[in-house]
Amino acid sequence: HDYFIGNPIRCLAIDPLAPNTVYAGGQGIFKTTDGGKSWSRVTGESTTLDIHALVIDPLVPSMVYAAGGHVLKTTDGGTSWGKSPLGSSVSEIHGLAIDPQMPSTVYAAGSSIFKTTDGGTSWWEVMKGVYDFQVLAIDPQVPSTVYAGSRSGGLFKSTNGGTSWSAVNTGMPVTWVTALAIDPQVPSTVYVGSVGGLFKSTNGGTGWSAVNTGM
């Protein structure tokens, strides 16, 4: 059964302890436990949703969060899913990021940026949205540092766990940010993918330079 014909896959997540287990998000959530040889559509509400992001708890990999209309969560590896309450005004969540040191802390990006510290039982708004936030990344060594990419305002950074944010776009156009990646060994090195190209910072977002040679 080929679930992926005509079904664009937007995100992937690999189990950090059992890397043959992979989750794929598109029109629904899919799972393989044999490195991609076979897939199954995991059950629950996720079967009818457009999934934009997946993150796995690094300490308890059976706990997975998915971004669809809201934030979905499973604690049993995808057998059952529940919806985390983000409020009726939230129309779409695009990005997720999980704190690698305290995985009960999760950020969600959509019309605003939201945060939970209790594994999704409760959320609060840490940045009110006017830019439509798309992607998130957490510094793996200093998780209070968080980056958020938006559709119209470029890139933002918080160094206090989302309490306050500042724009960090010097050297790159203020445009739609579609991807973020942080160097796990030298997290002051950050990469940004955007509709304006690919950019790199070596000073934690203070300045950026284009790195598009050969693309």
Steps between C-alpha positions, in 0.01 A plus 500: 500500500661823385378777728725761342370520143348845469572570867773761550714415804590818687696371797691202638617400847735216595484321834833589668522166682363274226593666169315245288185660637405805297188716491387686187245778489285599205128442467513298817784347698684187390748277679761242409689277743720333238688795356243582233440157347138512610275773635171519684267790551478555873152525640308784652403848392833536319363304204304798370737787580772672301811451713774765481745398774592204721725489808592204719576512871874410510468328837167322444476444122152346522389858569457690174353841421348590163398838361177499308200721565609493864772306678443126520680275746547127537655324798488151350693534177206607287233249599283776645514879476356783704463869422684755713282803585640807327176694482228535241667802335794290377435402139823324406824394668794480259808440716603319817817486708567289808750588773768227481585531868147550639275331242181592683570847362376539144453805276238524227503751213189621325306823510699560820773312683379282786684315775423213735711380791276210599504292184207672333244496779502880505642763263551873505580754235861621517496715186188648352481440130497754223746316276359143478777288652612194306805328652682475834842388622644465851866535594590144611754621755314804633130419449385838627619627160228451240475613136170553318463549128198683365324542169528878478729626779813292449676343799454565871703389799435459870772441758267461798274215404255709303437776753629761256596495131704713262532499122838368376505567126816705446659388172203315356167609353198518727302232326331163542717269713429138409776306679735530800796291612743545791849348515472255794869538593538874437147635543603857428503376139149513361365443148184656359317391188266757353337605176794740472761222511716324756679696771747423778586670827804418711410734784157384608304708254669836554606504133432284196668424170364326192630147437345419163806411290420200285127512564 
